[in-house]
Amino acid sequence: MRLKILYHGNCFDGCASAALFARFFTEREGSRLESVRYFPVHHQPGDPFPKDAFDADVNACVDFRYSTSPALHWWFDHHASAFPTPADRAAFERDTTGRKFWDPAAPSCTGFIARTLAGRLAWRADDLADLVRWADVIDSARFESPAVAVRLEEPALRIMTLLEATKDPLLPTRIIEAMQHRPLAEIAAEPWFTAPLAPVLERHRGAVEIIRRAARVEHGVVVVDLADSGIESANKFIAYDLFPQAAYTVVITRDPKRAKVSVGSNPWARPARPHDISKICERYGGGGHAVVGAVSVAPDRVDEARRIAAEIARTLRSEPPAR
């Protein structure tokens, strides 16, 4: 039996979800399981699943949108925008396999998987409690302060940072495999981890200064255009550390695969944030959660990304309509 796990790429929660499910399935199937492959998927224009996405004996997808493919056997997600169309949502609701699960209120997909497997299949991995806890903290931004998320002193945050930045196709798989049995601090101390992390941390420190200079703040919304800065991804909490009174951030970045508009709400802002970011991003073909989301377009359409960012920023500066 061959297992393939598709997971949200360059994402701590995506990798942790893949690790947790792999641990479960390996223990469940034992010697019947011949191999496990990990395949990252990313939100992008069009169908994010390649034609050969579900080509194993058992295919699982975690922390990513739903597919109606009959070859998808297991699915876990917690994104509010998990279903690209109403037909996809209807197909999920008709599913009777008992192997596809969705909870948009879950802080992380990793935690959702852990609770679901414990409750429905009586399977637990108590030694991975720290992994689950950090996935909940990171994906729901439950840090004590933005400074904690920017200083990157915790092993989990260093793993998050390297996963978000790496272009090495083999490194995420190595981290996923290590996550299944090893403490996060032990992983973060490995030479194969610290060597590629060092230049990423150096770029992170430089990004703080670039964002400080590039950010524009208006009526509680921070807009940062990094499309021409050479920074392909940046720590999403830097703006809240620099501008603690801001309620929202809108950040434009570009890499070889896409131009991206990342939208976030300040977890430390009071009063509570009134806008549902996932619904705003869905207007432009994106999605996410109520408090964070993104829109992606082709990398040569930066002007369109900037137009979308400007429109989203205007929306966030306004009061949402009464419900």
C-alpha positions in Angstrom: 0.0 0.0 0.0 1.3 3.5 -1.0 0.2 6.6 0.9 0.4 10.1 -0.5 -0.2 13.1 1.7 -0.9 16.5 0.0 -0.5 19.3 2.4 -0.4 23.2 2.5 3.1 23.9 1.4 5.5 26.3 3.1 3.3 26.3 6.2 3.9 25.1 9.8 0.4 23.9 10.2 0.4 22.2 6.8 3.6 20.3 7.6 2.5 19.5 11.2 -0.8 18.2 9.8 1.0 16.0 7.4 3.3 14.7 10.2 0.4 13.9 12.5 -1.7 12.1 9.8 1.4 10.1 8.6 2.1 9.0 12.2 -1.6 7.9 12.6 -1.7 6.0 9.3 1.6 4.4 9.7 0.7 3.0 13.1 -2.8 2.0 11.8 -1.5 0.1 8.8 1.8 -1.3 10.0 3.6 -3.5 7.6 0.9 -3.2 5.0 2.2 0.4 4.3 5.0 0.3 1.7 5.7 4.0 1.4 4.6 7.5 2.3 5.1 10.5 -0.1 4.5 14.1 0.8 3.4 16.6 -1.8 3.0 20.4 -1.1 0.1 22.3 -2.7 -0.4 26.1 -2.8 -3.3 28.4 -3.3 -3.0 29.8 -6.8 -5.3 30.8 -9.8 -7.2 27.9 -11.3 -7.1 24.3 -10.0 -4.3 23.9 -7.5 -4.3 20.1 -7.8 -2.2 18.7 -10.7 -3.6 16.0 -12.8 -1.6 13.3 -11.1 -2.3 14.7 -7.6 -4.1 11.6 -6.4 -2.1 8.8 -7.8 -1.3 6.6 -4.8 -3.3 3.7 -3.3 -4.4 6.0 -0.5 -4.5 9.7 -1.0 -4.9 12.2 1.9 -5.1 16.0 1.8 -4.6 18.1 4.9 -4.9 21.8 5.7 -6.0 22.5 2.1 -9.1 23.0 0.1 -11.5 20.2 -0.8 -11.4 18.1 -4.0 -14.3 16.1 -5.4 -11.9 13.6 -6.9 -13.1 10.0 -6.0 -9.4 9.2 -5.5 -9.2 11.5 -2.5 -9.7 9.1 0.5 -8.9 11.3 3.5 -9.4 15.0 4.0 -9.0 17.4 6.9 -9.3 21.2 6.7 -10.2 24.2 8.8 -10.2 27.0 6.3 -13.5 28.9 5.9 -12.8 29.0 2.1 -12.3 25.2 1.9 -14.9 24.8 -0.9 -14.2 26.6 -4.2 -17.9 26.3 -5.3 -21.2 25.5 -3.7 -21.1 22.2 -5.7 -17.9 21.2 -3.8 -19.6 22.0 -0.5 -22.6 19.9 -1.5 -20.3 17.0 -2.6 -18.6 17.1 0.8 -21.9 17.0 2.7 -23.0 14.0 0.6 -19.8 12.1 1.4 -20.5 9.0 3.5 -16.9 7.6 3.8 -16.5 9.0 7.3 -12.9 10.0 6.3 -13.4 13.7 5.4 -13.6 16.4 8.0 -14.0 20.1 8.2 -14.2 22.6 11.1 -13.7 26.3 10.2 -13.7 27.2 13.9 -10.6 25.0 14.7 -7.5 27.1 15.5 -5.3 24.8 13.4 -5.7 21.8 11.2 -3.2 19.9 13.2 -5.2 20.3 16.4 -8.4 19.5 14.5 -6.9 16.2 13.2 -5.6 15.3 16.7 -9.0 15.8 18.2 -10.9 14.1 15.4 -8.8 11.0 15.4 -8.9 10.8 19.2 -12.7 11.2 19.3 -13.7 9.1 16.3 -10.9 6.4 16.1 -9.5 6.4 19.7 -6.1 7.2 18.4 -3.7 9.5 20.2 -0.1 10.6 20.1 0.4 12.3 23.4 4.1 12.8 22.7 3.2 15.2 20.0 1.2 17.5 22.3 3.8 20.3 21.9 3.5 20.1 18.1 -0.3 20.4 18.3 -0.1 23.2 20.8 2.3 25.2 18.6 0.3 24.6 15.5 -2.7 26.1 17.4 -0.7 29.1 18.5 0.9 29.8 15.2 -2.1 29.3 12.9 -4.4 31.4 15.1 -1.7 33.9 16.1 -2.2 33.3 19.8 1.2 34.8 20.7 1.7 36.7 23.9 2.7 39.7 21.8 3.8 40.5 18.3 7.4 40.7 19.5 7.4 37.0 20.4 6.4 36.2 16.7 9.1 38.6 15.3 12.0 37.7 17.6 11.8 34.0 16.6 13.4 32.7 19.8 11.1 29.6 20.2 12.1 26.5 18.2 8.6 26.2 16.7 8.8 29.7 15.4 12.2 29.0 13.8 10.8 25.9 12.1 7.8 28.1 10.9 10.2 30.6 9.5 12.4 28.2 7.6 9.4 26.3 6.2 7.9 29.6 4.9 11.1 30.7 3.3 12.8 27.5 1.9 13.0 26.6 -1.7 14.7 23.3 -1.0 12.1 20.7 -2.1 13.6 18.0 0.2 13.7 20.1 3.4 10.0 20.1 4.2 9.8 16.3 3.9 12.7 16.0 6.3 11.0 18.2 8.8 7.7 16.4 8.4 9.4 13.1 9.1 11.2 14.5 12.1 8.0 16.0 13.5 6.4 12.6 13.8 8.6 11.5 16.7 11.1 14.2 17.7 10.7 17.3 19.9 10.7 20.6 18.1 13.7 21.9 20.1 15.7 18.9 19.0 14.8 19.4 15.3 15.6 23.1 15.5 19.1 22.3 16.9 20.1 19.9 14.1 22.9 21.1 11.8 20.9 20.3 8.7 18.3 22.7 10.0 20.4 25.5 11.5 22.6 25.8 8.4 19.8 26.9 6.0 18.1 28.8 8.7 21.0 31.2 9.3 20.6 33.2 6.1 16.8 33.2 6.5 17.1 34.9 9.9 19.5 37.4 8.4 17.0 38.3 5.7 14.3 38.5 8.3 16.2 41.1 10.2 16.7 43.1 7.0 13.0 42.7 6.2 12.0 44.5 9.4 13.8 47.6 8.3 12.5 47.4 4.7 8.9 47.1 6.0 9.5 49.9 8.4 10.4 52.2 5.4 7.8 50.8 2.9 4.7 50.7 5.1 1.9 53.2 4.7 -0.6 53.5 7.5 -4.0 55.0 7.0 -7.1 54.7 9.2 -5.8 51.6 11.0 -4.7 49.7 7.8 -1.0 49.1 7.1 -0.3 48.6 3.4 3.2 47.2 2.5 4.2 46.8 -1.2 7.2 44.4 -1.3 6.7 43.3 -4.9 9.9 45.0 -6.1 11.9 44.6 -2.9 13.3 41.1 -3.5 11.5 39.8 -0.4 9.3 36.9 -1.6 7.8 36.3 1.8 7.9 38.1 5.1 6.9 37.5 8.7 3.3 38.5 8.9 3.7 39.9 12.4 6.4 42.5 11.7 3.8 45.2 10.9 1.9 44.7 14.1 5.2 45.0 16.1 6.1 48.2 14.2 2.5 49.6 14.3 0.7 48.1 17.3 -2.3 50.3 16.9 -3.1 49.0 13.4 -6.1 46.8 13.0 -5.2 45.2 9.6 -2.3 44.6 7.2 -2.3 44.2 3.4 1.0 43.0 2.0 2.0 42.6 -1.7 4.8 40.1 -2.5 6.0 38.4 -5.6 7.9 35.2 -6.3 8.4 33.2 -9.5 5.1 31.4 -9.2 2.7 34.2 -8.2 2.0 37.7 -7.1 0.3 37.6 -3.7 -1.8 39.9 -1.6 -1.7 38.7 2.0 -4.4 40.2 4.3 -4.3 39.9 8.1 -6.0 41.3 11.2 -4.1 42.3 14.3 -4.8 39.6 17.0 -3.9 42.2 19.7 -6.2 44.9 18.4 -9.2 46.0 20.5 -12.1 46.2 19.9 -12.6 43.0 18.0 -12.1 43.1 14.2 -15.4 43.5 12.4 -14.4 42.2 8.9 -14.4 38.6 7.7 -11.2 38.5 5.7 -11.9 35.1 4.0 -15.1 36.6 2.4 -13.2 39.7 1.2 -10.5 37.5 -0.4 -13.1 35.2 -2.0 -14.3 38.2 -4.1 -10.9 38.0 -5.9 -10.6 34.3 -6.1 -8.7 33.9 -2.9 -9.7 32.7 0.6 -8.5 31.9 4.1 -10.0 32.4 7.5 -12.1 35.2 9.1 -8.9 36.8 10.5 -6.3 36.1 7.7 -6.4 35.3 4.0 -4.7 35.8 0.7 -5.3 36.3 -3.0 -2.9 35.1 -5.7 -2.5 36.1 -9.3 0.1 35.2 -12.0 3.6 36.7 -11.2 3.5 39.0 -14.2 0.2 40.6 -13.0 1.7 42.7 -10.2 -0.4 45.7 -11.2 -3.5 43.6 -10.7 -2.3 42.5 -7.3 -1.7 46.2 -6.4 -5.2 47.1 -7.6 -6.7 44.2 -5.5 -4.6 45.3 -2.5 -5.9 48.9 -2.8 -9.5 47.8 -3.0 -9.1 45.5 0.0 -7.5 48.2 2.0 -10.4 50.6 1.2 -12.8 47.9 2.3 -11.0 47.3 5.6 -11.0 51.1 6.3 -14.8 51.1 6.0 -17.3 49.8 8.4 -18.9 46.5 7.3 -22.6 46.5 6.6 -24.9 45.6 9.5 -25.9 42.0 9.6 
